[in-house]
Amino acid sequence: MKIEILLEAEQELTEAIAYYEETEPGLGVRLKEEVRAAIQWISHNSEIPRLRPNGYQQVNLKVFRYYVPYFIWNDTIWILAVAHGSRRPEYWSDRKKRIG
């Protein structure tokens, strides 16, 4: 299955990396690696996380308080956001409507 990462999700990741790098050098790199590992896991296990009421699935990061929401449409996994776990719940949910 193909993976598409929305531009907004890429921007969120870039901003979070910059923030953590300012906080402690190397920490942003660790966040980036963890997000990339989560996306890789999703690419091989996309059906495992439960389907949430709004029709998406998500993977929580292990170290950082972020999660990666996604949904599957037409043989493509769409990464909707790289979202902080305690800020503005589901602020990204309108992004799904633009795709499918």
NORGI-V878499 format. One record per helix or strand of 2 or more residues. SS is the DSSP state (~ for helix, > for strand). FROM is the first residue (numbers start at 1). TO is the last residue. Records with the same first field share a line. If there is no record, write none. Layout:
SS=FROM-TO, FROM-TO
This chain:
>=2-5, 57-60, 66-73, 76-79, 83-84
~=7-23, 27-45, 94-99
